[in-house]
Amino acid sequence: MRGVVVLGSTGSVGENTLDVLARHPDRFRLVGIGAHRNVERLAEQVLRWQPPYAALSDVNAARDLQRMLGQRAPGTRLLAGEEGLTEIATLREADSVMAAIVGAAGLRSTLAAARAGKRVLLANKESLVMAGPLMMAAVRSSGATLLPIDSEHNAIFQCLPPQARTGVSPPGVRRILLTASGGPFRDLPREALAGVTPEAACAHPNWVMGRKISVVSATLMNKGLELIEACFLFGLTPQQVEIVVHPQSIVHSLVEYLDGSLLAQLGSPDMRTPIAHALAWPERIASGVEFLDLVRTARLDFRAPDYEKFHCLALAQAAARAGGLQPVILNAVNEVAVQAFLERRLNFIEIAAVIEAVITKADGGEIGCLDDVLAADAQARQLAGERLH
């Protein structure tokens, strides 16, 4: 029986993780859940699962959760603040930690789980984008296991040779190809992008996701962040990672070997597949997904992305090549700009413009410690806020 903590339990990845866990009560025990401020949904999860621990990083939301639950969950200890998330990420009874808190908010708890030597199921790509050198050093020194949950990186992991190790360039691999659906605007003319609404940006054609990640996918910045993540996960250079638009989202990514072989992982666009894979690895368990019917799928299309139309992707590639604190700055400004778009204070095209303006103005440098990362993140957010006013 493996103890599991789910950070970001109220989001789409967290909900899907709980769904997979519910299918295997003989293999997994939920020992902790955590989120940012979704009081109502976390309360429902506490009452459904009665976990030993639950946490909300927003202190006021945690107080509301305590009042809402009253005496109905006597076996659950409620924790608050960033310290609460870190505590459940490092619980002695937790073997595996699903790191699915979106954005920079998930960095500290994910890093804590890695330092504690846990099996870290990484859905919070920002942890590697912001602090890749620190994360990989923590994994190496603690003996933690890092398993990717993003469907693309999980696909790559499945296609690598068995002896491949996280963070080390895999033997015989020439490059990897990250597939991108292209999002809801892949066929929309560039001149029409300025007028698209948050609702349209959140209507992803293939995946059901939260609002922020849906917008990041619509700009293709998500694919740029995944490129940076892939370099750290698999020990590759940015030049060894190619982005390919694949509208069907059936081929989740590919690995090309020196001998000309191209291995791909295929499956229905359902996050329960990579979640089940990582939870049970190296074994396989049922995930509840619909099995892929290749005859009904009929065709698979691929094309190069339009870097002029989706300028965020080009900015992410440049940050990946620059390294150091540049990805930290990129991620921070992107989060601020996307939130402004969702609040209708910025149009879709201006997201990339704000990111580019701040990147050229913010201080760069190398990452020496977590304080360097947090300082660069704070400065970038401040500059982005000034740019928006």
Backbone torsions as a table, in degrees:
resi	resn	phi	psi	omega
1	MET	NA	116.7	-175.9
2	ARG	-99.2	127.3	178.2
3	GLY	-79.0	133.1	-175.4
4	VAL	-126.3	135.4	170.8
5	VAL	-111.0	136.4	178.3
6	VAL	-117.5	106.8	175.0
7	LEU	-91.1	127.2	-172.9
8	GLY	86.0	35.7	-173.4
9	SER	-67.4	-20.1	-177.7
10	THR	-89.4	-7.2	177.8
11	GLY	-85.7	-179.7	-175.4
12	SER	-65.3	-41.9	178.3
13	VAL	-66.9	-41.3	178.5
14	GLY	-61.4	-44.7	178.8
15	GLU	-62.7	-41.1	178.2
16	ASN	-67.1	-34.0	176.4
17	THR	-63.8	-44.9	178.2
18	LEU	-62.1	-35.2	177.9
19	ASP	-63.0	-44.0	178.9
20	VAL	-66.7	-42.3	179.1
21	LEU	-59.8	-39.4	-178.8
22	ALA	-63.7	-24.5	179.7
23	ARG	-80.5	-10.4	-175.7
24	HIS	-137.0	61.1	-179.0
25	PRO	-65.9	-16.4	178.9
26	ASP	-83.1	-13.3	-176.2
27	ARG	-109.3	-32.0	-171.7
28	PHE	-128.7	145.3	175.1
29	ARG	-126.0	123.7	178.7
30	LEU	-77.8	116.7	-178.0
31	VAL	-106.4	-15.2	179.4
32	GLY	-164.8	146.7	174.4
33	ILE	-133.3	149.2	-179.4
34	GLY	-149.9	152.4	178.8
35	ALA	-153.5	-174.7	-178.7
36	HIS	-90.4	-67.6	-176.9
37	ARG	-146.5	12.4	-179.2
38	ASN	-79.9	83.7	-173.0
39	VAL	-63.9	-48.1	-174.4
40	GLU	-61.6	-46.5	-177.3
41	ARG	-70.1	-38.6	179.3
42	LEU	-66.0	-36.6	177.3
43	ALA	-60.8	-42.7	177.7
44	GLU	-61.0	-41.7	-179.1
45	GLN	-67.7	-39.0	177.8
46	VAL	-61.8	-45.0	-179.1
47	LEU	-67.6	-34.5	180.0
48	ARG	-72.8	-43.2	-171.5
49	TRP	-101.5	-23.0	-177.2
50	GLN	49.8	52.0	-178.4
51	PRO	-72.1	155.5	177.6
52	PRO	-61.9	-28.8	-177.1
53	TYR	-136.4	145.7	172.4
54	ALA	-146.1	145.4	-176.6
55	ALA	-144.3	146.4	170.4
56	LEU	-126.3	129.6	-177.5
57	SER	-72.5	-25.6	175.3
58	ASP	-80.8	115.9	-173.5
59	VAL	-62.8	-42.3	179.9
60	ASN	-64.4	-39.7	177.6
61	ALA	-64.3	-35.9	178.7
62	ALA	-63.7	-39.1	176.6
63	ARG	-63.8	-40.9	178.1
64	ASP	-63.3	-37.8	178.8
65	LEU	-64.2	-42.3	178.9
66	GLN	-59.3	-44.8	179.1
67	ARG	-66.3	-40.3	-177.0
68	MET	-65.9	-40.4	-178.0
69	LEU	-76.9	-33.5	-178.1
70	GLY	57.2	-124.3	-179.1
71	GLN	-104.4	17.6	-173.4
72	ARG	-83.9	-8.9	178.4
73	ALA	-133.5	65.8	-174.1
74	PRO	-64.5	-22.5	-178.0
75	GLY	-89.7	1.0	-177.6
76	THR	-107.2	124.5	175.0
77	ARG	-89.3	123.0	-177.8
78	LEU	-94.0	131.4	-179.4
79	LEU	-119.8	157.6	-175.5
80	ALA	-135.3	152.7	174.5
81	GLY	82.3	175.6	177.3
82	GLU	-58.8	-33.0	179.1
83	GLU	-64.7	-34.2	178.7
84	GLY	-65.5	-43.4	177.5
85	LEU	-63.3	-41.7	179.1
86	THR	-63.4	-38.2	-179.5
87	GLU	-63.6	-45.3	-178.6
88	ILE	-73.8	-23.3	177.4
89	ALA	-71.5	-17.0	-176.2
90	THR	-118.9	16.7	-179.6
91	LEU	-57.0	138.4	179.5
92	ARG	-59.8	-37.0	-176.5
93	GLU	-82.0	1.0	179.6
94	ALA	-96.5	117.3	174.6
95	ASP	-86.4	-40.0	-176.0
96	SER	-122.6	140.9	178.4
97	VAL	-125.7	115.3	173.0
98	MET	-80.9	112.9	-179.2
99	ALA	-97.3	92.1	-173.1
100	ALA	-126.1	20.0	173.9
101	ILE	-76.3	127.3	-173.3
102	VAL	-76.0	137.3	171.1
103	GLY	82.3	-167.5	-177.6
104	ALA	-61.4	-22.6	-179.2
105	ALA	-60.8	-21.4	-178.6
106	GLY	-93.1	0.4	-172.8
107	LEU	-64.0	-54.0	-173.1
108	ARG	-60.7	-46.0	-177.1
109	SER	-68.9	-36.1	177.8
110	THR	-66.3	-43.5	178.6
111	LEU	-63.8	-38.2	178.4
112	ALA	-63.5	-41.1	178.7
113	ALA	-63.7	-39.8	178.2
114	ALA	-65.5	-43.2	179.9
115	ARG	-65.5	-27.2	179.3
116	ALA	-83.2	0.6	176.5
117	GLY	77.8	23.9	-178.2
118	LYS	-78.2	166.0	164.5
119	ARG	-80.7	105.8	-175.1
120	VAL	-95.8	117.0	176.1
121	LEU	-93.2	102.7	-165.6
122	LEU	-91.3	103.3	170.5
123	ALA	-105.0	-15.7	179.6
124	ASN	-87.4	83.5	-176.0
125	LYS	-61.9	-25.1	-178.2
126	GLU	-62.4	-24.1	177.5
127	SER	-61.1	-39.3	177.9
128	LEU	-83.0	-35.3	178.4
129	VAL	-61.8	-43.5	-176.8
130	MET	-82.6	-40.8	-169.8
131	ALA	-136.9	43.2	-178.2
132	GLY	-52.8	-49.3	180.0
133	PRO	-60.6	-38.2	-179.8
134	LEU	-70.4	-40.8	179.3
135	MET	-63.4	-46.9	-177.1
136	MET	-68.3	-35.2	176.4
137	ALA	-65.1	-39.3	178.8
138	ALA	-64.7	-40.9	179.0
139	VAL	-62.5	-44.5	-178.7
140	ARG	-66.5	-44.0	-174.5
141	SER	-73.8	-31.4	-176.8
142	SER	-92.5	-16.7	-174.8
143	GLY	79.6	18.1	178.0
144	ALA	-64.3	158.6	173.8
145	THR	-108.5	125.8	-178.4
146	LEU	-110.5	115.0	-178.1
147	LEU	-119.3	124.1	-176.4
148	PRO	-75.9	140.8	179.6
149	ILE	-107.0	-31.6	173.4
150	ASP	-46.7	134.5	-173.7
151	SER	-58.1	-34.7	-178.6
152	GLU	-69.3	-46.9	-177.5
153	HIS	-72.3	-33.5	175.1
154	ASN	-64.8	-38.3	177.0
155	ALA	-62.1	-44.1	178.7
156	ILE	-61.9	-45.0	179.3
157	PHE	-56.5	-41.5	-179.7
158	GLN	-68.9	-24.8	-177.2
159	CYS	-94.3	-4.8	179.9
160	LEU	-79.8	158.9	177.3
161	PRO	-63.6	151.1	-175.0
162	PRO	-57.0	-30.4	-177.1
163	GLN	-83.7	-0.1	-179.3
164	ALA	-63.2	141.7	179.4
165	ARG	-121.5	142.4	-179.1
166	THR	-56.8	131.3	176.7
167	GLY	85.9	-4.2	-178.6
168	VAL	-115.9	132.8	-179.7
169	SER	-55.2	121.7	-175.2
170	PRO	-72.1	142.1	-177.6
171	PRO	-66.0	136.3	174.3
172	GLY	80.0	0.3	-177.3
173	VAL	-90.3	127.6	176.9
174	ARG	-86.3	-46.0	-180.0
175	ARG	-164.7	169.9	172.3
176	ILE	-122.6	153.1	178.8
177	LEU	-118.8	113.7	177.3
178	LEU	-88.2	122.8	179.2
179	THR	-87.9	146.2	177.5
180	ALA	-130.7	135.4	178.3
181	SER	-66.1	-26.5	-174.3
182	GLY	94.8	-11.6	175.7
183	GLY	72.1	-175.9	-175.7
184	PRO	-70.6	-14.8	-175.2
185	PHE	-112.1	18.3	-175.0
186	ARG	-61.6	-29.1	-178.7
187	ASP	-108.9	7.5	179.7
188	LEU	-84.0	135.5	177.4
189	PRO	-59.7	146.5	-176.8
190	ARG	-57.3	-39.1	-176.6
191	GLU	-66.3	-15.3	-179.9
192	ALA	-90.6	-10.3	-174.0
193	LEU	-66.8	-31.8	-177.2
194	ALA	-61.8	-24.6	-176.3
195	GLY	-99.0	4.0	-177.6
196	VAL	-74.2	149.4	-176.8
197	THR	-96.3	161.1	173.1
198	PRO	-56.6	-36.5	179.9
199	GLU	-63.0	-40.9	178.8
200	ALA	-67.8	-38.6	179.9
201	ALA	-67.2	-29.5	-178.5
202	CYS	-85.5	-5.9	-179.1
203	ALA	-90.2	71.8	-179.1
204	HIS	-67.0	135.9	-175.4
205	PRO	-70.7	-22.1	-173.0
206	ASN	-121.3	-30.4	-171.8
207	TRP	-119.1	147.3	173.5
208	VAL	-100.2	114.0	-174.0
209	MET	-139.6	171.5	175.0
210	GLY	-70.5	169.4	-173.7
211	ARG	-64.5	-44.6	-176.6
212	LYS	-64.9	-50.1	-178.4
213	ILE	-65.7	-28.7	177.6
214	SER	-67.0	-42.0	178.4
215	VAL	-67.4	-42.1	178.9
216	VAL	-61.8	-33.1	175.9
217	SER	-72.6	-36.1	-179.3
218	ALA	-66.6	-32.6	177.5
219	THR	-83.1	-9.8	-172.6
220	LEU	70.2	6.3	173.3
221	MET	-61.2	-33.4	178.7
222	ASN	-55.7	-39.7	-179.9
223	LYS	-70.2	-33.9	176.0
224	GLY	-65.8	-40.9	176.6
225	LEU	-65.2	-36.4	178.4
226	GLU	-67.2	-32.0	175.4
227	LEU	-61.4	-46.9	178.8
228	ILE	-62.0	-44.6	178.7
229	GLU	-58.9	-42.9	-177.7
230	ALA	-63.3	-36.7	179.8
231	CYS	-61.2	-42.3	178.8
232	PHE	-73.0	-43.3	-177.2
233	LEU	-62.4	-40.0	-169.5
234	PHE	-115.2	8.6	175.7
235	GLY	63.8	39.7	-177.0
236	LEU	-114.2	160.2	173.6
237	THR	-86.9	159.1	176.6
238	PRO	-57.4	-29.4	179.9
239	GLN	-69.6	-17.6	179.5
240	GLN	-92.8	5.9	-179.5
241	VAL	-119.5	118.7	180.0
242	GLU	-113.2	139.6	177.3
243	ILE	-96.4	131.2	178.9
244	VAL	-129.4	126.6	177.2
245	VAL	-78.7	126.5	-177.6
246	HIS	-136.6	92.3	-170.2
247	PRO	-56.7	-30.7	-174.7
248	GLN	-75.9	-18.9	-177.2
249	SER	54.3	39.9	177.3
250	ILE	-100.1	-45.6	172.5
251	VAL	-84.4	113.2	-171.3
252	HIS	-85.5	-21.1	168.1
253	SER	172.9	170.2	-174.2
254	LEU	-138.2	154.8	175.8
255	VAL	-124.2	126.1	178.7
256	GLU	-104.0	130.1	-178.0
257	TYR	-101.5	162.8	-177.5
258	LEU	-61.4	-25.3	-179.0
259	ASP	-84.4	2.8	179.3
260	GLY	97.6	-7.3	177.8
261	SER	-68.8	142.1	176.9
262	LEU	-127.5	108.8	-178.3
263	LEU	-100.2	135.5	-178.7
264	ALA	-127.9	151.0	172.0
265	GLN	-110.5	126.0	-177.9
266	LEU	-115.7	153.6	176.2
267	GLY	175.3	165.9	175.6
268	SER	-62.4	147.6	178.9
269	PRO	-72.7	81.5	-176.6
270	ASP	-144.0	120.5	-174.8
271	MET	-66.1	-12.6	179.7
272	ARG	-68.4	-21.0	177.4
273	THR	-66.2	-57.2	178.2
274	PRO	-64.3	-31.1	178.6
275	ILE	-64.9	-48.0	179.3
276	ALA	-64.1	-38.5	179.1
277	HIS	-60.2	-47.5	-177.2
278	ALA	-71.9	-37.0	179.2
279	LEU	-61.4	-40.6	-173.7
280	ALA	-99.6	-10.4	-174.2
281	TRP	-46.6	134.4	8.3
282	PRO	-90.0	10.3	176.5
283	GLU	-86.1	177.2	176.9
284	ARG	-125.3	138.3	178.0
285	ILE	-134.1	162.8	177.2
286	ALA	-67.8	140.2	-178.4
287	SER	-112.6	-15.5	-177.3
288	GLY	90.9	3.2	-177.8
289	VAL	-79.4	159.4	173.8
290	GLU	-75.8	129.3	-178.8
291	PHE	-70.4	145.3	-174.4
292	LEU	-75.4	130.6	176.2
293	ASP	-106.8	102.1	-176.0
294	LEU	-65.2	-34.6	179.9
295	VAL	-65.5	-42.9	178.5
296	ARG	-69.4	-34.1	177.1
297	THR	-63.2	-41.5	169.3
298	ALA	73.4	-49.7	-175.7
299	ARG	-145.9	153.6	177.8
300	LEU	-129.2	123.3	-177.4
301	ASP	-110.4	147.2	178.4
302	PHE	-140.3	142.2	174.2
303	ARG	-155.8	163.3	179.5
304	ALA	-75.1	146.6	177.0
305	PRO	-72.6	155.6	177.0
306	ASP	-93.8	101.5	-174.6
307	TYR	-73.3	-23.8	176.5
308	GLU	-75.3	-41.3	179.5
309	LYS	-69.9	-41.9	179.8
310	PHE	-110.5	75.8	-173.2
311	HIS	-66.4	-23.8	178.5
312	CYS	-58.4	-35.9	-179.5
313	LEU	-66.1	-40.4	177.6
314	ALA	-65.5	-38.9	178.7
315	LEU	-64.4	-38.7	179.5
316	ALA	-67.9	-39.7	177.5
317	GLN	-61.7	-41.6	178.9
318	ALA	-64.1	-40.4	178.6
319	ALA	-65.9	-36.8	178.0
320	ALA	-63.5	-41.5	179.2
321	ARG	-69.2	-36.3	-178.9
322	ALA	-71.7	-39.7	179.2
323	GLY	68.4	-158.3	-179.3
324	GLY	59.9	-131.2	-177.6
325	LEU	-87.6	-4.7	-177.9
326	GLN	-58.9	-44.1	176.6
327	PRO	-63.2	-31.2	176.8
328	VAL	-62.0	-47.7	-179.2
329	ILE	-63.3	-45.5	179.1
330	LEU	-55.8	-49.0	-177.3
331	ASN	-64.2	-43.6	-177.4
332	ALA	-63.0	-48.6	-178.4
333	VAL	-66.9	-37.0	177.5
334	ASN	-59.7	-44.1	179.5
335	GLU	-61.2	-42.9	-179.8
336	VAL	-65.9	-45.1	-177.6
337	ALA	-66.4	-40.5	178.6
338	VAL	-64.1	-41.5	177.5
339	GLN	-62.5	-39.6	177.9
340	ALA	-64.1	-38.1	176.5
341	PHE	-64.2	-44.0	179.4
342	LEU	-62.6	-30.1	178.1
343	GLU	-89.4	7.0	177.5
344	ARG	63.4	29.0	175.3
345	ARG	-97.8	-0.7	-175.9
346	LEU	-152.1	140.6	175.5
347	ASN	-88.7	172.2	-170.5
348	PHE	-61.7	-44.5	-179.4
349	ILE	-63.2	-34.1	-175.5
350	GLU	-71.1	-15.2	176.9
351	ILE	-57.4	-51.0	-179.8
352	ALA	-65.9	-36.2	-178.7
353	ALA	-63.7	-42.2	179.3
354	VAL	-65.6	-43.5	180.0
355	ILE	-60.1	-46.9	-178.0
356	GLU	-63.8	-40.7	-178.9
357	ALA	-63.5	-42.2	-177.5
358	VAL	-73.9	-38.2	179.6
359	ILE	-58.6	-38.9	-179.4
360	THR	-73.6	-17.1	-175.9
361	LYS	-101.8	-30.3	-174.3
362	ALA	-73.9	155.4	176.4
363	ASP	-71.4	140.5	177.1
364	GLY	-98.6	-134.1	178.6
365	GLY	108.1	-179.7	-178.6
366	GLU	-99.4	164.3	178.3
367	ILE	-94.9	116.7	176.4
368	GLY	-102.5	-35.2	-178.5
369	CYS	-156.5	176.6	-178.2
370	LEU	-62.7	-33.5	178.7
371	ASP	-60.7	-35.5	177.0
372	ASP	-61.5	-42.7	-179.9
373	VAL	-64.1	-48.4	-177.3
374	LEU	-65.8	-36.2	178.8
375	ALA	-67.0	-43.6	178.5
376	ALA	-65.2	-38.9	177.9
377	ASP	-61.9	-45.7	-179.2
378	ALA	-65.6	-43.5	-179.8
379	GLN	-62.8	-43.2	-179.4
380	ALA	-63.6	-40.5	178.8
381	ARG	-65.3	-38.7	178.1
382	GLN	-64.0	-45.8	179.3
383	LEU	-63.9	-38.4	177.6
384	ALA	-64.7	-41.5	178.3
385	GLY	-62.4	-41.2	178.0
386	GLU	-65.1	-36.5	179.8
387	ARG	-66.0	-31.2	-176.6
388	LEU	-82.7	-11.3	-177.7
389	HIS	-104.4	NA	NA
